[in-house]
Amino acid sequence: MKIDDKDMRPIWLNDDKTTVQVIDQRVLPHKFIIADLKTVDHVITAIKEMFVRGAPLLGVTGAYGVYIAAINASDKTIPDDYLIKECNRLKASRPTAVNLAWAVDKVLAAVLKEKSPSGKIDTAGIQAAKIDAQEVENCRNIGEHGVSLIEKISREKNGSTVNILTHCNAGWLACVEYGTATAPMYAAFEKDIDIHVWVDETRPLNQGARLTAWELGRQGIKHTVITDNAGGHIMQHGMVDIVIVGTDRTTGTGDVANKIGTYLKALAAKDNNIPFYVALPSSTFDWTLKDGIKEIPIEQRNPDEVRFVQGLDDNKLRKVMITPENSPAADFAFDVTPARLVTGFITERGICRATPNNIKELFPEKF
């Protein structure tokens, strides 16, 4: 994605190969700050405090975290037990998105096969870069497959505007490039298909209003920010043609964990006969789980994310309290949408229904 005519991604390794640099997404869209991650503690803070977020990007960040662990080992032999301990810390930094643990384990497994310190460092860097590149390619393919859904609706509407609703941010900021839910939108825009995107603000951190709206605006895509609870209303009044969201963990049986509020959008879509699609790379499937509601861990974050909102005031970022000072709050970060409410999945291999058999047809090696 271009930022001020410069090609940018949300994460990259700096030129001297000692520091991972990321866009600090906490302060977007009002400020653009690049943060340096030089230690595993820096990487963990960036993940926990949501400098970086979104399932694919968390995976890439975790992969580079293993590389940072290797180059910063105080014992220059880089002991295996040290790497395993640091990797366990990385994986524990956020519990819901499966990409984080998947990527860390993938890099670690390759590194543990190496005996020499240089071999471990080189392998960690190579594997992290491969995961980075693969997630970009996955998202590009998601866009190529998913755009067919938008093209079909456009034809049915004789070229009039296709109205898409999305929730949270599943764009390039969450996925290195293209995004998952946004990838078909970008592909449609490039094909000059007339689209308009309804952007849920997505409480509690307003990642739709802050990040998705910023992304789409930079690309020149028509969009409108709406309150989370407006989705049902605009669906009832025929103002939504298709819903496309991302996911942080999806079971092999089709249950979908995504940002809190996704389940309610799926219910409204079902009630109004609107297709509800989930876009994801294969790295976001958790093939070990059967029942998403019972088995997917739901992260509960600091209640102050509910009690306070952040905005720009007199050119300064400020947080203001919106609840009574002594009122308790709960901050559930995700919910689970059952497979029965999902029309289908848009993956790097194609589109399938949200059933074990249909998922298996795309990914037979996982079953």
N, C-alpha and C positions, 0 to 999 in steps of 0.2 A: 504494500500500500504506500502511496506517496503522501508524505507530510511536508508541506511547504516545498513541493517539487523535489523532495529527496525520498528515495526508496527506503522504507523503514519496516522493521519487524519488531515485535514486542520483546524479543530476546536475541542476543548474539554474543559470541566470544570476541573479546577485543583483540586488537592486532598483536599484542605481545603474548597472547594465549595464557594469561594469568588471571583474568577477571571476566566474569560473566556480567553483561550489562543488560538491563531491562528497563522498559518504560514503566514508571510508577503509576499504575492505573488508579490509585486511590485519589489522585488529584485531578484527573481528567474530568471534564473537558476544559476546565478553566486554567489549568497550568500543565505544561509539558516538561516533565522532569525525568532524567535518566539516572538510574541508581546503579551503583557498582556493587557486585557481589563477589567478595574476595575470599570468604571463608564459608564453611558449612553452616555456621551460625547465621551468617548473612542470608544464605539461601533459605534456611528454615524461617527466618523472620519474614523474608519476602513472600513466602508461601502462606504462612499463618496470617500475616497482616494484609494480605491480598494486594501487594504490589503486582503480583501475577495471579491470575485465576482463570478458570476455564479448563476443562478436563485435558484436552491435548496439550495446552501450554504448561499445565502442571506436570505432565509427564516429561516434556522436554526440559523443564526447569530441574526436575528431579534427576534426570540423566546427566545434565551438566553439573549438578551437585555432587555426583559421584566423581566426576573429573576433578572438581575443586577439592574434594576430600583427598584424592590421590596426590595432587601436586602440593598440598599443604601438610602432608604427613610429617610429624616431627621426627619420627624414626624413618630415616630415608630408605629403609628396606621395604617400607609400606606393608606392615603386617596384615595378614588377612583378617585377623580378629578386629583390628582397628577399622578396616573398611566395612566389615559387617556391622559393627556398632554404629558407625556414622550413617550407613544406609538405613538401619532401623530407625534412627532419629529422623532421617529425611521422610521415610514412609509414614511416620506417626504425625507429621506436621499438619496433615488434613486427612480426615478419615473417609469421606464419601467418594470422591473421584478416584476410580480404580486405575486410571492412567498413571498416577503418581507411583504407586507401588509396582505396577507392571514395568514401567520404564526403568526404575531404580534396580529392580531385580534383573532385568535383561542386561543392563550394563554391568552390574556386579558379577553375574554369572560368567561373562566374557573375561572380566578383569581377573577373576580368581583362577583362571586357567594359565595366567602369565606368572612367571617366576621372578623376572627381573623388574626393578623399580621402573625403568624406562619403558618396559613392555606394558606394565600396568597403566602408566600414565597415557601412553600412546593409544592403547586399546580403549581406555575410558573416553578419551577425546574422539576417537573414530566412531565408537558406538553411539555416543551422544549425538554426534553430527548426523549419523545415519537415521536415528530416530527423528531428529529435527526434520531432515529432508523427506522422510517417509510420511510424516504427518502433513507436510505441505502437499505432497502428491496425493495423499488420501483425500484431503479437503478439495483439491482441484477436481478429483474424480467425482466427489459428492456433488459438486456443482454441475458437472456435465450430465450426471444421471438425473439430478433433481430438477434441472431446468425443463425437462420434458413435461413435468406436472404443470408448470406455469404456462408453457407453450400450449398445452391442451386447453387449459381454462381460457387463455387469450383467444384461441380459435373459436371456442364455444361462445365467447362474448363479442365475436366479430371485431377483435382488436381493441376493444375498450379496456379501461384500466383494470388490471388484476389486483385485487386488494388482499394483501398477505398480512397475517397477524403473527408476531413473534413475541417471545417472553425472555427477559433477561438479556444477556449478551453472549451469543454464540457466533461471534464474528472473528475477524482476523486477530483482534486483540486477545481472544481466548484460544487461538489455534495456530499462531505463527503466520499463516496466510489464508486468505479466502474465507475462513470460518467453516462452520458446519451448517447451521441453519441459514446463514447469510450466503453461503456459496451459490446455491441456486438463484438467489436474488441478483448477485453480481453477474452471474452468467446470463440471466435474462436481460439485465440492463445492457450488457455488452451486445446483445442481439437486438437491441432497440425495441424490446417488448415493453409496453406501457405498464409499469407496476407502481404501486403505492404500498408502503409498509406501515401498519399500525404498530407502534412500539410501546409495549407496556412499560411503565416507569420501573416496575419491579422492586418493590420494597423488600428488605429494609435498606439496602445500599444503593438503590436507584441505578442499577447497572444497565437497565434499558435506557432510561432517560439520560444518563451520563455518557454511556459508552456506545451503545448501539446507535443512538441518535447522532452522536459525533461521527461515528464511522460512515453511516449512510449519507450524512450531510457532506462529508468530505468527498464522497464518491459522486455526489450529485443525484442521489436517488430520492424521489419524493417520499416523505414520511411524516407521520404525525404522532407525537407522544401523547399517550392516554394514561389515565389512572388504571391501576391493576383491575379494579372492579368494573371498569367500563366494557370489558371484553364481551361479557354476556349480552349486554345491551346492543352493541353494534352487530353482534351475530344475529340476534333476533330480528334486526331491521335490514338484513341482507347486505351488510356493509363489509363482510368478510367472505372471501372466496376459498381461502385455504389457510390453515395454521401450520407453521413450520417452527419447531423448537429444537434445541440441542439437548444434551444429556450428560450427566457426570458419571453415571454407571447404569448399565442396562443388563438385565439377566438374559441368559440364553433362552428363557421362556417368554421374553418380551416385555417384562415390567420395566418401567423407566423412572429413574431418579433424576430429577432436574430441579432447578431453582424453585423455592417455595412459591406456590400459586399456579404451577403448571397443571396440577391435577384439576383445579377448578376450570381452567381453560379447556381441558379435554372433556370435562363433563358438559360444558356449554356447547362445545363443538358437536358432541354426540347428539345433544338434544335438538340441535338445529341442522343436522345432516351436513355438517361442514367437514371436509377431510382434515384429519389431524395427523401430521407426519413428524417423525423424529429423525433428525439428521445426525449421523455419528460415524466415526471411523471404527474399524474392528477393535482397536485398542481400548475402546470404551465399553465393550461387552465384558461382563464378568461371567465366564462360562461355568464357574463353580456354583452359582446361585440358582435356585429354582423359584423362590417366592420373594419378590422384591420388597413387599410390605413388611414381611417378618425378618428378612435377612440383611437388607441393605442398611448400613449404619447411617443414621441421619445426624449430621453435625449440628450441635447447638452452640451458637457463638455468643459473644458478649452482648447482653441485653441493651447496652448503650447504643448499639447499632439500630435498635428500634426506638429508643427514647430520644435520640438526637438525629438531626439531619444536617448535612453539609451543603454549603452553597457559597456563592460569591457575593460579597458585600463590600462596596467601596473599593473594589479591586483586590480584596483580601478574602482568602478562604476562611470561613467561620463555621463553627458548629453551634447549633442552637437546640435547646431542649424543647420538645413538643408535647411531652406528657407531664402530668403533675409530678413534682419532684420526688414524692415518696411512693409513687405507683410502681409496682414491680412490672417487669416485662419479660417476655420469652422470645428468643431469637432462633427459631428453627430455620436452618438454611436451605433445606431441601424437602420435597415431598415425593411420593411415589405414585405414578400414574399406572394403573393396571393395564396389561396388554390388551384387554377387551375394549379399551377406549382408544387404542392407537390404530389408525388406518394402515400405517406402514412405516418401514424404516428406509431411509436413504443412506446408503453406505458407499464405500469406494468401489464395491463390486457390483452395485446395482440396487434396485428397489425390491423390497419384499414385504409381505404381510408380517404382522407381529405375532407369529405363531412359531413354536419350536420347529415344526416341519419346514416351514418356509425359510426360516433363518438358517436351518441346516442345509438347505439347498444352495445357499450362497457360501456357507462356511462349513463344508462337510468335514474338514479336518479337525474341527473343534469339538466334535461330538463322538 
